[in-house]
Amino acid sequence: MRWNRRIQNTAAVGALALPLLLSGCNMFGTGSSAPVDPPPADIETQMLQGFDGQDHVKQTSISTEKTLSTVYLQNEHGLLAPVAIHLPIGDAATKLNRMLETLVKDGPYTGLLPAGFTGVLPRGSEIKAVTIKKDEKLAIVEFGKSFKDYSAEDERKILEALTWTLTGSAEVEKVQLWVDGEKLNEMPVNGTPLDRPLSRSFGINLELREGTNLSQTTPVIVYFSASTPSGVQYFVPVTRFAPAGEDPVKSALNELMEGPEQNEGLERVVTDNTKLDSVELSKDGVVTIALEDDMFEAGEKLPAQMMQSLVLTVTGNADKSKVRIWVNGQKDVVGMDNKKYSEPVMRPDTINEIPL
């Protein structure tokens, strides 16, 4: 299932929320960076000498056939967004390698990126290998030395793009970075700690409000809307921080109701009148959310952008769940995309398939 971003029936318009770049500190970990430890012999051999195993990703010649892959690119406002692009198929084992190559500024696949989007890895970055440790769901990525040629303010964004791109694959939950055969225990420019593998708990497009105490909060992911220069709508994930101990789905939905921060670029996906009535999780993994909004009449088709954002926000905070949406007590809710959202809906396989 895919969602095409040509749908532009957004409920209301808001403003951009710029990501907070917090390099040099571990947002969701503790302790300082540990000394760089020598690479394990098996990984070092694979990295430096190469091997033909199934889990080792190596560069091959480019195929003329294409497959749809989701990578995290920077938009014109400096926010990272998932973008589904058609990449050459080639050897199945090269998929992750090729996806990372799309993140390189002015890299080999720049011509395949939609207008307004760019990669965040330094120009000339070489992805030497991506090795998957299946038992740990760990992706080990080795770069060439040019990976170190970036500005301090880009450091966190680089880590977010790498982590969210790789962990979009079912076989990857954690990411570890190497450069020229040595494991990184901190980033080379601004010192962001890498003493433990990266995961999606690292966050993306952080919005950290003044006075927030991280030890008393829980990160939640919220999906707002944005538009390309040509007016195509797409979704942008934002990490916000809710009080610890609260239901993360309910907290994320409340943040969605608040809308974007008052800056340029992000748009509201619900109306000012939308209220969250209840959130219920069934034993079979279906999350039912009940909304109240006097802007909509019974039987009226609801904005697809609103419905899809609700599904993405719920499933982004309740893994492997399905979502059912009721509005104003009505249990027959249909979106302008003609999808019935009052029946359990799964997270789509791809989003943000943006025309070139």
Secondary structure, DSSP 8 states (H G I E B T S, - for coil): -EEETT----S----B------TTS-TT--S---------HHHHHHHHH----TTEE------SSEEEEEEEEE-TTS-EEEEEEEEE---GGGHHHHHHHTTBTT-TTGGGS-TT-B--B-TT--EEEEEEETTTTEEEEEE-GGGG-S-GGGHHHHHHHHHHHHTTSTT-SEEEEEETTEE-SB-TTT--B-SS-B-GGG-SSB---TT--GGGEEEEEEEEEEE-TT--EEEEEEEEEEETTS-HHHHHHHHHHH-S-SBSS-B-SS-TT-EEEEEEE-TTSEEEEEEE-TTS-TT--B-HHHHHHHHHHHHHHSTT-EEEEEETTBS--BBTT--BTTS-B---SEEEE---
